[in-house]
């Protein structure tokens, strides 16, 4: 096994490809005199051009969900007009509150708000991304459980496949997270979740779909558990919130997952993913204004005056809320339905193609986030080396663990002519290359191999070093 220090040293060039290049100057301190703006713009434009081709040509899993040049230019124009906007100052930028309120309302309507009762309307806020949406919701349930239910140490019950942001919320807010294994189909085990619920449980979690395997948890059954126990039910639809409603319209059999279920008390949905807004923006929704009040921060005795903020940030980029609004109203229901149709068709094509490659096995029955592992009957295939071989061919895929696997989150970039065929051809070649070179372990493949063999604290330390490198000049 490669020495961890040696491994990290070998990865530095991947994290810092511009280091030492004479045409890419580095600034460890402020220049004595400011650079000419044209020069600064040229440097930024040059690096952007270097990095653009992979995602534009459909080589990235997720990351860029729309990517059409005209759409990007449109959002850039909107951002430029609103670049100084800050929702912290609604007296100066009342347009920011207009955009955010309408983004929340449109998203809520898309996710079943018309089925809510008048006394418990679906409300929400706009924030910086899926992680913040999830963390806001979990802190809200923590404080609600403390004040309304008298639970000193509220807990979260979630499948192991629920996003890592739930673990992040657990650590940040000192809110124990009870992880529950999933079934053979990679969806939440409802019986196991029921057994994990105690009188300390504040909220149960389901995903629609989950990030690792693209599977939709049995939300109706999870919500029924929540109703039976009188606890919150959060549906993480960060990935699926802007796909699943249109998938239903297209005839796909999607179990109810949203506010049509009376026991679903909150949801998260990312406008900056399949809502096709600029990075980063997301929406968190609640059933009833009372619950949302526990998300808000207010202070009345600060010498600086009255202070309040709806999310974690104080100042926020109103331009991002404007681009979310602009994307949604310019695309509309018909545009989102068409985009979902293209993505789902491409997802089905890729899923079938992966399943046909000897040595690989698709995990579960996903719609457009296609996870695959080495076939257990074929010990000669190391899935992480397959991923590394795909990386050498230009692909940026997501490595998974427990079980070892890789996934491709299909976006509009992959619906371009020839992209799916290119992906499958490169995947077949990458598997063949692994078989022909069974001892080869390059790039990130050893990292994932080590993650399964070393103690968790050692792997965590290595990841810390990796993050340190990111912030080195």
TAZI-V51561 format. One record per residue. N is the residue number from 0. RES is the residue in one small letter. OMEGA is omega in radians with two decimals (none if undefined). Layout:
N;RES;OMEGA / N;RES;OMEGA
This chain:
0;x;-3.13 / 1;x;3.07 / 2;x;-3.08 / 3;x;3.14 / 4;x;3.12 / 5;x;3.13 / 6;x;-3.12 / 7;x;3.10 / 8;x;-3.13 / 9;x;-3.13 / 10;x;-3.08 / 11;x;-3.10 / 12;x;3.10 / 13;x;3.12 / 14;x;-3.05 / 15;x;-3.07 / 16;x;-3.11 / 17;x;-3.09 / 18;x;3.08 / 19;x;3.12 / 20;x;-3.05 / 21;x;-3.12 / 22;x;3.09 / 23;x;-3.10 / 24;x;3.10 / 25;x;-3.08 / 26;x;3.09 / 27;x;3.07 / 28;x;3.13 / 29;x;3.02 / 30;x;-3.11 / 31;x;3.07 / 32;x;-3.13 / 33;x;3.13 / 34;x;3.03 / 35;x;-3.09 / 36;x;3.11 / 37;x;3.11 / 38;x;3.11 / 39;x;-3.13 / 40;x;3.13 / 41;x;3.12 / 42;x;-3.12 / 43;x;-3.14 / 44;x;3.14 / 45;x;3.14 / 46;x;3.11 / 47;x;3.12 / 48;x;3.11 / 49;x;-3.01 / 50;x;-2.95 / 51;x;-2.91 / 52;x;-3.06 / 53;x;-3.10 / 54;x;-3.11 / 55;x;-3.11 / 56;x;3.01 / 57;x;-3.12 / 58;x;-3.03 / 59;x;3.00 / 60;x;-3.09 / 61;x;3.03 / 62;x;3.08 / 63;x;-2.92 / 64;x;3.09 / 65;x;2.97 / 66;x;3.10 / 67;x;-3.06 / 68;x;-3.13 / 69;x;3.12 / 70;x;3.13 / 71;x;3.14 / 72;x;3.10 / 73;x;3.13 / 74;x;3.12 / 75;x;3.11 / 76;x;3.11 / 77;x;-3.14 / 78;x;-3.10 / 79;x;-3.14 / 80;x;-3.05 / 81;x;-2.96 / 82;x;-3.13 / 83;x;-3.05 / 84;x;-3.14 / 85;x;-3.12 / 86;x;3.07 / 87;x;-3.11 / 88;x;-3.08 / 89;x;3.08 / 90;x;3.11 / 91;x;-3.08 / 92;x;3.08 / 93;x;3.09 / 94;x;-3.13 / 95;x;3.13 / 96;x;3.05 / 97;x;-3.11 / 98;x;-3.08 / 99;x;3.13 / 100;x;-3.11 / 101;x;3.04 / 102;x;3.11 / 103;x;-3.09 / 104;x;-3.14 / 105;x;3.13 / 106;x;3.13 / 107;x;3.13 / 108;x;3.11 / 109;x;-3.07 / 110;x;2.92 / 111;x;-3.08 / 112;x;-3.13 / 113;x;3.12 / 114;x;-3.13 / 115;x;3.12 / 116;x;-3.09 / 117;x;-3.12 / 118;x;3.08 / 119;x;-3.13 / 120;x;3.09 / 121;x;-3.10 / 122;x;3.14 / 123;x;3.10 / 124;x;3.02 / 125;x;3.14 / 126;x;-2.88 / 127;x;-3.12 / 128;x;-3.07 / 129;x;3.13 / 130;x;3.13 / 131;x;3.09 / 132;x;-3.12 / 133;x;-3.11 / 134;x;3.07 / 135;x;-3.13 / 136;x;-3.10 / 137;x;3.09 / 138;x;3.09 / 139;x;3.12 / 140;x;3.11 / 141;x;-3.07 / 142;x;3.08 / 143;x;-3.12 / 144;x;3.12 / 145;x;-3.02 / 146;x;-3.04 / 147;x;-3.06 / 148;x;3.08 / 149;x;3.13 / 150;x;-3.07 / 151;x;-3.09 / 152;x;-3.09 / 153;x;-3.09 / 154;x;3.04 / 155;x;2.99 / 156;x;-3.06 / 157;x;3.04 / 158;x;3.11 / 159;x;-3.13 / 160;x;3.09 / 161;x;-3.00 / 162;x;3.12 / 163;x;3.11 / 164;x;3.08 / 165;x;3.06 / 166;x;3.10 / 167;x;3.08 / 168;x;3.13 / 169;x;-3.10 / 170;x;-3.10 / 171;x;-2.99 / 172;x;3.11 / 173;x;-3.06 / 174;x;-3.04 / 175;x;3.11 / 176;x;3.10 / 177;x;-3.14 / 178;x;-3.09 / 179;x;3.14 / 180;x;3.10 / 181;x;-3.14 / 182;x;-3.12 / 183;x;3.12 / 184;x;3.10 / 185;x;3.00 / 186;x;-3.06 / 187;x;3.07 / 188;x;-3.02 / 189;x;3.13 / 190;x;3.12 / 191;x;3.10 / 192;x;3.11 / 193;x;-3.13 / 194;x;-3.10 / 195;x;-3.11 / 196;x;3.10 / 197;x;3.10 / 198;x;3.06 / 199;x;-3.07 / 200;x;3.10 / 201;x;-3.03 / 202;x;2.97 / 203;x;-2.98 / 204;x;2.96 / 205;x;-3.10 / 206;x;-3.14 / 207;x;-0.11 / 208;x;3.06 / 209;x;-3.12 / 210;x;-3.01 / 211;x;-2.94 / 212;x;3.11 / 213;x;-3.09 / 214;x;3.11 / 215;x;3.11 / 216;x;3.12 / 217;x;-3.03 / 218;x;3.13 / 219;x;3.14 / 220;x;3.10 / 221;x;3.11 / 222;x;3.11 / 223;x;3.06 / 224;x;-3.12 / 225;x;3.14 / 226;x;-3.13 / 227;x;-3.10 / 228;x;3.13 / 229;x;-3.11 / 230;x;-3.14 / 231;x;3.06 / 232;x;3.12 / 233;x;3.06 / 234;x;3.09 / 235;x;3.11 / 236;x;3.12 / 237;x;3.11 / 238;x;-2.95 / 239;x;-3.03 / 240;x;-3.13 / 241;x;3.05 / 242;x;-2.98 / 243;x;3.12 / 244;x;-3.13 / 245;x;3.04 / 246;x;3.08 / 247;x;3.14 / 248;x;-3.13 / 249;x;3.07 / 250;x;3.08 / 251;x;-3.12 / 252;x;-3.10 / 253;x;3.08 / 254;x;3.10 / 255;x;-3.06 / 256;x;-2.95 / 257;x;-3.02 / 258;x;2.93 / 259;x;3.06 / 260;x;-3.01 / 261;x;-3.09 / 262;x;3.02 / 263;x;-3.04 / 264;x;3.07 / 265;x;3.10 / 266;x;2.99 / 267;x;3.14 / 268;x;-3.04 / 269;x;3.02 / 270;x;-3.08 / 271;x;3.00 / 272;x;-3.08 / 273;x;2.92 / 274;x;3.01 / 275;x;3.00 / 276;x;3.09 / 277;x;3.05 / 278;x;-0.10 / 279;x;3.09 / 280;x;-3.12 / 281;x;3.11 / 282;x;2.96 / 283;x;-3.05 / 284;x;3.13 / 285;x;3.01 / 286;x;3.08 / 287;x;-3.13 / 288;x;-3.12 / 289;x;-3.14 / 290;x;-3.14 / 291;x;3.14 / 292;x;-3.13 / 293;x;3.04 / 294;x;-3.02 / 295;x;3.02 / 296;x;-3.14 / 297;x;3.01 / 298;x;-3.02 / 299;x;-3.02 / 300;x;3.12 / 301;x;3.11 / 302;x;3.12 / 303;x;3.12 / 304;x;3.07 / 305;x;-3.10 / 306;x;3.10 / 307;x;3.04 / 308;x;-3.09 / 309;x;-3.07 / 310;x;-3.11 / 311;x;-3.10 / 312;x;2.96 / 313;x;3.00 / 314;x;3.13 / 315;x;3.14 / 316;x;3.10 / 317;x;3.13 / 318;x;3.13 / 319;x;3.07 / 320;x;3.10 / 321;x;3.13 / 322;x;3.08 / 323;x;3.10 / 324;x;-3.11 / 325;x;3.11 / 326;x;-3.06 / 327;x;-3.09 / 328;x;3.12 / 329;x;-3.14 / 330;x;3.09 / 331;x;-3.10 / 332;x;-3.11 / 333;x;3.13 / 334;x;3.11 / 335;x;3.12 / 336;x;3.11 / 337;x;3.13 / 338;x;3.12 / 339;x;3.13 / 340;x;-3.13 / 341;x;-3.13 / 342;x;-3.11 / 343;x;3.08 / 344;x;3.13 / 345;x;3.09 / 346;x;3.12 / 347;x;3.13 / 348;x;-3.12 / 349;x;3.12 / 350;x;3.12 / 351;x;-3.13 / 352;x;3.11 / 353;x;-3.12 / 354;x;-3.11 / 355;x;-3.13 / 356;x;3.13 / 357;x;3.13 / 358;x;3.13 / 359;x;3.10 / 360;x;3.07 / 361;x;3.13 / 362;x;3.13 / 363;x;-3.14 / 364;x;-3.04 / 365;x;3.13 / 366;x;-3.10 / 367;x;2.98 / 368;x;-2.92 / 369;x;3.11 / 370;x;3.14 / 371;x;-3.11 / 372;x;3.01 / 373;x;3.07 / 374;x;-3.14 / 375;x;-3.14 / 376;x;-3.10 / 377;x;-3.06 / 378;x;-3.09 / 379;x;-3.08 / 380;x;3.02 / 381;x;-3.00 / 382;x;3.13 / 383;x;3.06 / 384;x;3.01 / 385;x;3.11 / 386;x;3.14 / 387;x;3.10 / 388;x;3.06 / 389;x;3.11 / 390;x;3.10 / 391;x;3.10 / 392;x;3.06 / 393;x;-3.04 / 394;x;3.05 / 395;x;-3.08 / 396;x;-3.13 / 397;x;3.06 / 398;x;-3.14 / 399;x;3.08 / 400;x;3.10 / 401;x;0.12 / 402;x;3.09 / 403;x;-3.08 / 404;x;3.12 / 405;x;3.01 / 406;x;3.01 / 407;x;3.02 / 408;x;-3.05 / 409;x;3.10 / 410;x;3.09 / 411;x;3.09 / 412;x;-3.10 / 413;x;3.13 / 414;x;3.08 / 415;x;-3.12 / 416;x;3.02 / 417;x;-3.05 / 418;x;-3.14 / 419;x;3.11 / 420;x;3.13 / 421;x;3.12 / 422;x;-3.09 / 423;x;3.11 / 424;x;3.13 / 425;x;3.12 / 426;x;3.09 / 427;x;3.14 / 428;x;-3.14 / 429;x;3.08 / 430;x;3.11 / 431;x;-3.14 / 432;x;3.10 / 433;x;3.13 / 434;x;-3.10 / 435;x;-3.11 / 436;x;-2.99 / 437;x;-3.11 / 438;x;-3.06 / 439;x;3.04 / 440;x;-3.05 / 441;x;3.04 / 442;x;-3.10 / 443;x;-3.12 / 444;x;3.11 / 445;x;3.13 / 446;x;3.13 / 447;x;3.08 / 448;x;3.11 / 449;x;-3.11 / 450;x;3.13 / 451;x;-3.04 / 452;x;-3.08 / 453;x;3.05 / 454;x;-3.06 / 455;x;-3.10 / 456;x;3.11 / 457;x;3.11 / 458;x;3.12 / 459;x;3.10 / 460;x;3.12 / 461;x;3.11 / 462;x;3.07 / 463;x;3.08 / 464;x;3.11 / 465;x;3.13 / 466;x;3.08 / 467;x;-3.12 / 468;x;-3.11 / 469;x;-3.06 / 470;x;3.04 / 471;x;3.13 / 472;x;none
